[in-house]
């Protein structure tokens, strides 16, 4: 008998050789029905896997993130199976699960159309109905290679060739279809009850633009049809909220052919941008930060010293000045470090908190660019904190509280992920363990739930990421706190301790918005362009009914502008209904209609973007109310 420790800490004795499914069924019939896979000693495994030793076991359901991965990875195999049935000459590349769905890459001269996707989807549903078991088998490297070459699967052969000599290669078979795959998978195709293909796009093999362009079919799948319908409704809502579409309609920003990935902000977009920056500056003063500004271009040697040359140069832009090599900064930290290093610091000076709205440039592939969400130049709302080792916990807690405050102002909920050491990193295991534990202690001191994101830290240290949730349930990674033991060593940073000796400070890298550009894109989609009054580029539109009401309209415009209200006067000789419709399309929070009655009563007829007709209100009263709404950021 084997001893199995379950997720809740309870233990069970099971027969040696029991499958994960049998263990799930032993726990309860209900659990066995919804089980999609298992986690054994931290490793994801098929339900058909047999237990051979004592272990910890977590039976996974679709509701678990890992469970969704089982579900959607199998869905990708069903997609490839269906495509092979309908288009036998297609060559298969890769097909992973991704957030909210899956994709598969295909090599074929035939161009898939939306109508083809419908046909493929119908074939997928047949494969689901056939309830085919997924059977894993393994072959030695040479036999595996021989098999895929015989089948004409060139991409699979390339993947196998990249594996070390003597490797055992695994495959999964469902019906007549077999695919090279490490797994794990659902026990059968019949589990995938709700499936939908979404789109087709081009994708370079292995993400390298030097390789052949393949066709990538995207899809999603759910346990229940209702969940799929809800997701598709959210996608439709997301299309309506696309910041690129709304940004054009509201004349906020544009992306020009002359500068792909380099956004142009228009006057109304600059209102939002300046508001965010002004709010940022005022709050940083309150939270004990000093603002700095560092150069856009710095000597290449600096980037070699910081480690960016070894870890990030493919994403950087370079230039030459006076026969020396320089780089356009992709990050602000080296500049902040040089600013800290300009003078000798005492332990009494620490912590030093430096904040910077720093413009950075990063080379992104043209296919990855997406509105304001993925650009080649953006302003990071950075801060770099230098501290004593004993100040780490308090400083991290302070940053967490600052982030929480800022997100609440905009009405965002969020969840937290702690990212650990990546493969391509600097430093010792001891330094990384110290840094990871310091971040954990701060989160636990604040009693904040968090998820471990293994191997996704920065190359110089672990990080806490804040994922915002918008009003339709999508998440956006924005704020981050990175704890860094490496940069202070590489730049030989010091402070003079109480003992009169030199000591090494600890460094935190931190952003709140993430980038101004991306945060504006998120706000546009979160509010669907209907910005709260305090953010709206135009807060009030004055709409005189005829030219004879223009004098009164100009008086109100002047009064509002004098009090800092962003107001526009529509002086066109158009019908009032037309003017109201245009103001509504511009999503302006308040429209003031002015006619004879309003002039006589020194009032305004208020129409709210969100509430419709409000009624006639004294002008002074309206101004007082809107100023209160703006100042309280309600």
N, C-alpha and C positions, 0 to 999 in steps of 0.2 A: 504493500500500500504506500501511496505517496501523500505527503502533507502539502496542501495547497492553501496559501494565504490570500484571501479575497480583498477587494478594495476597501471594504469597511473594517478590515482588521481581523475579521473572523477567520477561522481555519476549518478545512474539511479534509477528510481522508478519502482518496479516490484510488481506484485500481490503476496500477502502472500500465501505461499504454492507452488510457482513456483519451478520447478526442476532446477538444475544447467544447464541441457541441454537446457531447455526453455529460460533461461537467455542468454546462449551462442547464441542461434538461434535468439533471439531478437537483439543481438549486430550485428551479421552478419551470413548469411547462411554458408559462408566459414569457419568461426570460429567453428560453430556447427559441420561441416563435420570432422574437424581435432581434435576436443576436445576429450580428453581421460578421464578427471576427473577435479576436482576443489579443490581449497584451500580456505576454509572458516574460516576467523579469525585465520589463521595459521594452521588449521586442514585439512588434506587430506580427501576428500569425493567423493563418487560416483556421476556421473552425474545424477543419479536418485534421489539423496537426495533432499528434499524439504526445502526451506528457510522459517523460521518461525519468524525471527527478523532481524532488521537492522544489516548489517555486511560488512566486507571487503571481496572481492571475486577476486580470480585469476583463470581464466579458463586455464587449463593446456593442453599442446600439447605434442606430442612425443619428440619434441626438448628440452623440459624442463627435467631436471634431475628427478624431481618428476613424470613427465609424463612417462618417461621410466620405472619407478618403477611400475606404474599402469599396463603398457603394459606387463612387464615381470612377474609380480606376477600372472596376468591372464594366461600367457603362462605356468607357473608352474602348475596351475589348469588344463589346457588343457592336459599337460603331464600326470598328475595323472589320469585324466579321461580316456585317451587312454590306459594307463597301466592297469587300472581296467577292461576295456572292453576286453583286450586281455588276461589278467592274473587275473581272478576274485579273486583268493585266496591271492593275495598280500595284505600286511598290509601297510597302509600309515603312514608316520611319518610327516616330515615338508617339505615345499617347498617355500622358499622365493625368491624374486628378489635379485640379487647381481650385482656388477659392471659388465657391459657388458653382462648380461644374467640372468640365473635363474638355480635352481636345484630342485630336489625332491628326498627325501630319502625313500627307500622302504625296507620292510622286507620280504624276500622270499628265500626259499632254491634253487630256480631256479637261475642260473647265467646268467645275461644278456650279450649277445655277441654283437659285432658290427652289425651283421646281424639283431639281435633283435631291435637294435636302429633304423635301417632303417624301420622295420615293424611298430614300435611305432610311428615314425615320419609320416608315411603314414596315420596312424589312427588319428593322431593329425590334419593333413590337412583336413580329413573328418569332424572332429568336428568343425574346423574353417569354412568349407563350409556350415555346418548346421546352422551357425549363431545363436547359442543358447544364449538367454538372460541370464545374471547372476543376479539372484534374491537373495537378502539378507533376511534372517529371523532370529528371535531371540527366544531363549528358556530359561526358568529358568535353573539354574545349574543342578538340579537333573534330569529334563527331558532330558537335553542335554546329561548327563552322561548315562542315560538309553538307549538313542538312539544309541550312538556310541558303547556301550557294546553289544547291540543286533546285531550290524553290525560286531562285532568282531574286531573293531578298537582299539586295546589295547593302542597304543601310543597316540591316541586322548583322550582316557579315562584318561591316566596319566596327560596329559596337563590340562584337565578340573579339575581333582582332586587338582591340584596345585593352582587353583583359589579360592579366598575367598568364604565362604558360602554366598548364596544370590546373587551371581553374575549372570548377564544376559549374556548368551553366544550367539555369532552370528555365523551363517553358511551362505555359498553361494551355491546356487543350479544352475546347468546348465544341462538341459535335465534330464537324469536319475541319474546324478552324483551330490553328495552333499559333501561338505568339511567344516570342522571346520575352521573358519577364521575370523579375525577381519577386513579384507579388507584394503583399498578399492580396487575396480576392474574396469575394462572396462565395458561398458554397455552390450557388447555381445562378443562371441568368434570370430565373423566374422571380427572384427577389426584387428586381427593378420594375416596380409597378408604374411609375410615372416618369416619362423621358421626353425630352424635347431638344431638337437641334436648333441652334440659334443663328449661326452665321458661318460664312467661309471667308478666309483672309489669306494673304500671302505670308510665308514665314521662311526665313533662310534655315537650311539644315544646320543644326547646332548653333543657331543664332549668329552665324558668321556671314557677313554680306559677301564674302568671297565665294561662298558655297552656293549651290543651286537653290532657287526659290521653289518651295513646296506649297501645297495647298493645305491650309489648316482649317478643319471643321470643328467649330465650337458647339458644345451642348451642355445640358444640365439634366440632373435626374433627382428624384425625390422618392421617399418611401410611400407617400400618399398623393393622389391627384390634387387634393385640395391645397397641399403645400406647394405643388408645382404652379397651380393657378395663382396663388398669392404671390409667388416669386415673379411670374410673368407680368402680373399687374404692377409690381414694383419696378420692373424693367421699363414698362410703358411710362410710368410716372417719372422714372429717371430720364427718359428721352425728352419728356416735356421740360425737365429741369436742366437740361444740358447747358452748362455755363457758356459754351461757345455760341449757342443759339441765342440765349438771353443776353449775353454780353454784346452781341451785335444789335439786337432789338433795342436795348437800352443805351446803346452807344457808349459802352464802358471801356472796351479795349479791342484791339485787332491784332492779327498775325499776318504779316506781309510776306510776299514771295522774296523780297530783298533781304529778309532776315528770318529764315525759318528757325523757330524755337526762341526767338527774341521778341517778346511781346511789346506792343505799343499801347500805352495807357492814354485814353482820351480825357478831356476835362472832367466828365462825370465820374470816370473810373478813378481819376486822381483824387476826387473828393473822398471816396471810400478809402483809398490807399493812405491819404494824409490823416484821416480819422484814426485808422488802425495804428499808424506810427505815432500820432499825438497821444493816444491812449497808452501805448506801449511806453513812451518816454515818461509820462507822468507817473505811471505805476512803478517803473523802475527806480525813480527817485524815492518813492515811498518805501520800496522794499530794500533800499540800501545799496543801489548799484551806481557806478559812475559810467558815463557814456564815453566811448572812444571811437576813433575812425582810423582805419589802417589802409595802406595803399592797395590798389587793384593789381599791380604788377610788382613782383619781387624776384630777386635773383634765384636762378635755378638751384644754386647750392643750398639755399634755405630749405627747399622742398626735398632735397636729398637728406638733409639733416633731420627733417621731421618724419621721414619714412614714406611720404606721399609719392616720392619718385619710384620707390620699389613696389608700392601697393596700389597706386592710383594714376600713374602717368598716362594710361590709355584714355582716361577721361579728361585730360588736361589740354589747354592751349598754350603754345609757346611762341616766343618772339625773341629778337636779338636787339640789344641796345649797346652801342659803343663796343662792338665786337665781343660782347658777353651774352650768355644765354639767360633769358628770363622766362618766368611762367606767369600766366594770368591766374590769379588765385582761385582754386576750386573750393577752398575752405578758409575760414577766418582765423583759425587757431594759431598758426605760426606768427601772424601779425600781432595778436594779443600777447603771445609769449614774449616777443621782442619789446612790447610796450611795458610788460611787467619787469623785464630784465634791465630796463633803462637805469634803475637805481637800486641801491642796497635797501632791503626791507628787514625790519625787526619783527620778531614774533608778535610784538604788540600791534603791528599793522594788519596782521591777518585776522580774519579773511579779507582778501582783496577781491571785489566783485566788479568785473569790467563787462559792460554790455555794448553791443555794436550791431547796427543795422548795416550789414556788410554785403555788398554786391559781389556775387561769386559766379564763375562761369564753369560749366562742365559739359564735356562733349557727350551728347546722347545721339544714338543712331536715329536717323530721320524717321524710321518706322515706329520708334518708341515715343515720339513727340505727341503731346495731346493737350491742346489748348493751354490753359495756365497750369494744368496739373503736372505736366512733364515738359520742361523748357530747358534751354541751354544757358540762360542767365537768369538769376533770381536773387532776391535780397533775403538773406537769412537773418532772423532776429536772434542773433547769437549772444551768449554770455559765457565768459570764462572766469571761473572762481578758483582762487589760489588759497590754500588753507593748511593749517596744522593737521597732522594725523588725527588728533583727538577731536577736531572740529568736523570731521567727515559726516558723521551721522546727523548732526544738527543742520549742517548746510544742505544735505540731501532732503531732509524733512522740510526745510524752508523752501526749497525749489518745488517740491511736491505741492505744498500749500499755495504757492504762487500760481502754479499751473492750474490747480483746482479753481482758484479764484477767477482767473482769466476765462476759463471755459464756461463757468457758470454765468458770466456776464453775457455770453453769446447764446446761452441756453443749450449747451451741449452736455450730454452724458458721455462717459468714456469708460474703457476698460484698459488694464495695464498688462504689459508683457515685459518680462525680464530676459534679455538676450545675453547669452553666455559666449565663451571664447570661440572664435571662428578658426578654421584651419590655417588661414594665411594671417598670422598675428605676430606681434612682438611681445617680449617679456617672458618671465618665468612662471611656472605653475603656481608658486607661492604668491606672487604678486596678483595673479588673476584670481586665485581663491580669496585673497584678502579683499579685493575689489568687489567680487560677486557677493561675498558675505556682508559687506558694508551696505550694498544696495538692498539686500534681503532684510537686514536689520531695520533699515529706515522704513521700508514698506510695512513690515510687521509691527513696528512701533506706531504707525498710523492706522493699523488694522485694515489695510487695503488688500483685497484679494488680487492675485496676479497669476499669470500663466508663464511658465518657463519656455523660452524660445531657444532651444539648444543651437549653439553654433552661429548665431546671427548677430553677435556683437560687432563693434568697430574693431579695426585691426590693432588699436592701441588700448582697448578696454571694454568691459561689459557696459550694458546700458539698460535704462528703463524707458520703454516707449509707451506713449499715451495714444490710444486709438479712439478718436471721436466717433460718436454715432449720430448720424443726421436724422432728419425727421421721417425718412422712409426706411430707416434701419440699416443703411450702408455704413461701413466703418472707414475711417481715414486716419492713417498714421501721421501725427503732427508733432506734438511735443516729444522731446527726448532728454534724458539725463545720462551723460556718459562719464564714468569715473576713470581717470587716467593716471597711472603711475609711470607711464613710459615717456611722454613728452618732457616732463620736468627733468628726467635723466638725460635725454638726448640733447637738451638745451642747457644742461648744467645749471638749473635754477636753484637758488639758495635763499635762505633767510637766516638772520642771526638769532639764535635761540637765547633763552634765559641764561645759558651757561657761557655765552659769548662765542660759541662755536657755530660753524655753518651747518645748516640742516636742509633737507630736501622737502619742498612743499608738495602737497597733493593737488591735483587739478581736476575740476569738473567742467565739461563742455555741456552747454544747455541751450535748447531753443523752446519757445512757447508756441508760436504760430507754425513753426517749421520753416516756411518761407512766406513772405507777404503775398506773392503772386498766387501760390497754391491755396493759401487760406482764403483769399478773395474768391477763387474758383469754388471752394467748398461752401463759402457763405452764399454765393449766388445760387448754388444748387439746393442748399439747405432751406433757404427762404423762397426759392423759386423766383428770385428777383424782387419779391415783396419785402424789401428790407425794413427792419424796424425804423421808426421815425428818426432815431438818433444817427443811424447809418445812412439813410436814404440820401442819394445825391441831391435830389430836389424834394424838399419836405412839404411844400405848399405850392399849389398852382392857383393863381388868381384868374378868374374867368368872368370878365365883364360881359353883360348880355349884348350891349350895343356900344357904339362909340361915345354916346353921351354919358356912359358910366365910367369912362376911362380915367377921368380926373380923380374920382374917388378910389379907383383901383391903384393908381400911381401913389396916392397918399398912403394906402395900406402897405403897399410894397416897400416904400421907404421906411415906414415904421418897423416892419418886420425885419428888414435887412439890418437896421440900426441895432436890433436886439439879437442879431446873430442867427436868425432863422434863414434857411436856404429856400428862397422863394423865386418863382418865375411868374411873369405876367404874360398871358396869352392875349396879345393886342390885335390879332388877326381879325379881319372882317368876315368871320365865319359864324354859322349858326351855333347856338350854345350847346345843342345836343352833340354836334360834331366835336366841339372843344372838350366836352366831358369824356366822350369815348376815347379821344386821343390821350387825355390825361390818365385814363384808366389803363390803357395799353402800356403807358410808361410806368405804371404801377406806383404812382405818386400817392403818398399816404393821405393827403388832404387836398380837396378842391374847394375853393371859395367862389360861389356864384354871386355876382353883384348886379342888382337891378334897382328900380326906383324905391321899392320898399326897404331894401337894405341901406340905401343912402339916407333915407328919411329917418330910420331908426338907429343909424350909426352902428350897423350890425353887418353880419355876413351869413349867407346861407351855406352851411357846412355840409359837404358830402365826403364821407369817409371811404377810402379804398376797401376797407374790410367790413364796414357796417352799413354802407349805403347812405341814404339820406339821414342826417343827424338833426337838421332843423336850423332855424335862425338863432344865432348866438351873438351877443354883444362882442364887438371886435376886441375890446380889451380883455374880455373873459376868454375868448378863443386863444389869444396870444399867451395869456397866463397859463392856460391848460397845456398848450403845445410845448411851451418852455419847460414845464414840469415833466412832461413825457420825455423830452430830450435829455434833460439833466439827470433824470433817474434811470435813463437807458432802459425804459420799460418796453 
